[in-house]
Amino acid sequence: MPSLFDPRRELDYAVQQIVQAPSDNDYFNQLLPAIKDASKGGQSQQLLQSLTQYSANREAEIERICNTNHQGFVSSVNQLLHVRDGTIGLTSEILALNQSIQSSTEKLAEQKKALVDSRGVRQNIDEATQALRDCLEVLRLANQVHDLLTRKSHYSALRALDELQNVHLKEITQYKIAEMIQKSVPVTKKLIAEAVMTDLNTWLFRIRETSQFLGEVAFYHTEQRRTRQKDRAEALPNLSNFRLNSAIELVSDETEEFDILDNEDVQVDFTPLFECLHIHNALGQIDKFRADYAATRKQQKELLMPSSVTLVDTEGASLSELLEGIAGFAIVEKATMKKAPELRSAVDVDELWDSMCQTAITLISKALHEVTNAEDLLKIKGVIALFIQTMESWNYPVTALNAFLLKLFEKYAELLKRRFGDDFQEIVSTDDYMPMPIGKLDEYDKVVNVSWYTPDKPREEIRFPCVLPFSQMYPLCCIDIRNFLNQFYFFSDDHFQHPRVIDETLKGSLDELLSESVCRLLVERLNSQYLGQIVQILINLEHFEIACHELEPLLAAARSTTSVGGSVSLSATDEFRSNKKTAEKRIFELVNSKIDDLIGTAEYDWMAPTLEKEPSNYMQTLTRYLSNIMNSVLLGLPTEIKELIYFDALSHAATMILSLPLSVEVKRINPNGVAALAKDVQYLTEFVDTLGNPILRENLDELQQTIMLMQAENSDEFYDIATRNKKYGRVDAMNGPILLEKLTHTVQSPGNLKTDKFQTLSSRFGMKS
């Protein structure tokens, strides 16, 4: 079957298109592809034939045309020949060009093949280069992680490692280096964790070293708050009812901004802790970190607490360092709990706090035996109170510490009692027991100001030198009592939540001191035989009783608002009052003893031959003694006590005088003997009358009536009850008959004087006749 397209016809058509080209450019543009196609298709000869055939056809046409127009034909033939020559030349050029094109085409094909090959190589190179770049980026990030670790940028290192693992390593998973780096990721994370823990341990070490200074700053801040609170209380007295850390105080002081953890003296940066916490949280090791941190802080707490403390060092440095260290440690713990609640819970912090408090209390309790001075103990209490108020401001429970202050107060009260008891004993034992002389007005004012004493005269009327009724021991004891009261209440300054205990303990201690160290010692000295000392003790007891009465309302006024109301009654008041009676009895004993001694010197001659003209010597001495002691030794006593002493002394003297004729050694009494006794009684009666107190004469009634009975002409009247009650009502019913039986109306003559003298001796020395 013949082909649908005849190649020969195609060539003819192509030749026709070439020849009919409108311009030279179009001509060549169509000729060259035709030659190229013919060369490729092996039709170069056919193309040449087509061109020749076309030329022949053109020539035949030209000849036909020329037959019509010869000249034009010849001209056309010439032109055509010329064209033919050009065509031949052109054909040669075409053939040469074709050959050149074929050579170029072959070179081009070779170059194209080389280009294709080079593109594949370049693509491989590009792929290798990109892979290398990816690996280098991974290596760079891996090195960057270690560089960041070196620069201690732990969180940045962890972020870079996370980016490396989750982003960049996934891009090179087909390479072995990715596997190697992936295996090193856990090791690197461990390095980061260890590095951040190393920094944290360094931070914890610095915190431990800073804890004491931090506590010192906190104590100083609390002292400043105390000062500001006192200033506000002075300006507004109502604020004095609100203690430190109360809501009112906190509101009043909120204008004073002070950050204990960040100030010019100390700065605590929690960045290492937060970084470590965040990194362990990112590593999924938060539970392990929490446990490790708690164990580390517990170890630091153990290192913070010493094995012992001393309470008697200079300015209490040992105790202050202990409490400042605890305060700084606890403040850091509370701040950590607030800033990182997921790390430190309130239970953990309170457990550490309770442990430190108990350890501190134990250490201080063991060292308390060293403290023998109340002032030192007061300083110790001040440090502990400052510690309590500081930690209370951080919302730490301080119940155990407040209870320990109560124990300290018991020790303080005991030391005060011991010290003031020794002072009172020394004052009582070294007193001269003489009325206190005052030489100047300023001395007088000092004594009156410190003593509970109301002068009899206004200050302006007193002339110096003067003598106060009490001895020097009284104002000295008053000074000690005031100091004792003040020092007791010193313990409640700053911070003490048991004011009722102070009130009750003070009353009991003061009672014990006054009763045991003052009153008892004074009573012991009543055994003295010196009447002046006994009298002065009685006067002192009187003034101490007054002092007790004055102290009772003072104690009631000084009570805290939490104490039970009502009056305060000191048992020492009754002690002094009752022992005043003891002193009075002792005075009676000494006076009566002296009266006994004086009356014991009486030398009555009951059978005297003559009448005595003068009172007996013993009676004159007795009245002189009574007068002297009342105007000297007993002068400082109250009038009622002096009258009581007189009353008792006269009563005793009357009894002793009456006992003289009643003695069993006295067998007979003549009128001269009765007269001598009557003269002495009359002398005593006259002395009593000079005292100006009619009641005192009642003590001599029995003696006077007995003398009247012995001098009565009709002694039988005594046996008549009516007459006896009228005349001799005070005469003892048993003594009257005894004396009457001894009476004799016989008076010996002077010739019997020798016998009478011996009889007198027998009366004096108890010899039997």
HELIX and SHEET records of a PDB file:
HELIX    1   1 PRO A    7  VAL A   19  1                                  13    
HELIX    2   2 ASP A   24  LYS A   40  1                                  17    
HELIX    3   3 SER A   44  THR A   68  1                                  25    
HELIX    4   4 HIS A   70  THR A  150  1                                  81    
HELIX    5   5 HIS A  154  GLU A  163  1                                  10    
HELIX    6   6 LEU A  164  HIS A  168  3                                   5    
HELIX    7   7 LEU A  169  ILE A  172  5                                   4    
HELIX    8   8 LYS A  176  ALA A  235  1                                  60    
HELIX    9   9 PRO A  237  ASN A  241  5                                   5    
HELIX   10  10 ALA A  247  SER A  252  1                                   6    
HELIX   11  11 THR A  271  ALA A  282  1                                  12    
HELIX   12  12 ILE A  286  LEU A  304  1                                  19    
HELIX   13  13 THR A  314  GLY A  316  5                                   3    
HELIX   14  14 ALA A  317  LYS A  339  1                                  23    
HELIX   15  15 ALA A  346  ALA A  367  1                                  22    
HELIX   16  16 LEU A  368  GLU A  370  5                                   3    
HELIX   17  17 ALA A  374  GLU A  392  1                                  19    
HELIX   18  18 THR A  399  THR A  430  1                                  32    
HELIX   19  19 LEU A  441  VAL A  450  1                                  10    
HELIX   20  20 ARG A  459  GLU A  461  5                                   3    
HELIX   21  21 MET A  473  PHE A  490  1                                  18    
HELIX   22  22 PRO A  499  GLU A  512  1                                  14    
HELIX   23  23 LEU A  513  CYS A  519  3                                   7    
HELIX   24  24 ARG A  520  GLU A  524  1                                   5    
HELIX   25  25 ARG A  525  ASN A  527  5                                   3    
HELIX   26  26 LEU A  531  ALA A  558  1                                  28    
HELIX   27  27 SER A  571  GLY A  600  1                                  30    
HELIX   28  28 ASN A  617  ASN A  631  1                                  15    
HELIX   29  29 THR A  639  LEU A  662  1                                  24    
HELIX   30  30 PRO A  671  ASP A  689  1                                  19    
HELIX   31  31 PRO A  694  LEU A  700  5                                   7    
HELIX   32  32 ASP A  701  GLN A  711  1                                  11    
HELIX   33  33 SER A  715  TYR A  719  5                                   5    
HELIX   34  34 ILE A  721  LYS A  727  1                                   7    
HELIX   35  35 ASN A  735  LYS A  742  1                                   8    
HELIX   36  36 PRO A  750  ASN A  752  5                                   3    
HELIX   37  37 LEU A  753  PHE A  765  1                                  13    
SHEET    1   A 2 MET A 436  ILE A 438  0                                        
SHEET    2   A 2 CYS A 466  LEU A 468 -1                                        
END                                                                             
